[in-house]
Amino acid sequence: MNINVKRVKIVVTVPSEHAEAVRIAIGDAGAGVVGEYTHCTVTTKCIGTFKGSDATNPYIGEKNKLELVEEEKIETVCDISIVKEVLGGLRKVHPYEEPVIDIIPLICEEDL
């Protein structure tokens, strides 16, 4: 089987109050295209945890304290050719210093 990765899934968590801005930014950058639909995402409510060091400037919470934050996990699909543009748009509106972003290669059905 010869698999050529053409699309990826992008997954990111964000505080709920910034979720809509992230959804719009990644959609406007070209992610979330499914057939004739654009801006397609799925969102799951979740709890994120983190503890920043002395060198951090956390958007939420305090340095050196374990924080629990209500977030939304946003997932979307993206052509591999525009991933960097989509990530650039995402980072412009995401409030965190270091957003956790997963980029997962997808296997297209026609390659099976």
Buried (B, 14 or more C-beta within 10 A) or exposed (E): EEEEEBBBBBBBBBBEEBBBBBBBBBBEBBBBBEEEEEBBBEBEEEEBEBEBEEEBEBBBBEEEEEEEBEBBBBBBBBEBEBBEBBBEBBBEBBBBEEBEBEBEEBEEEEEE
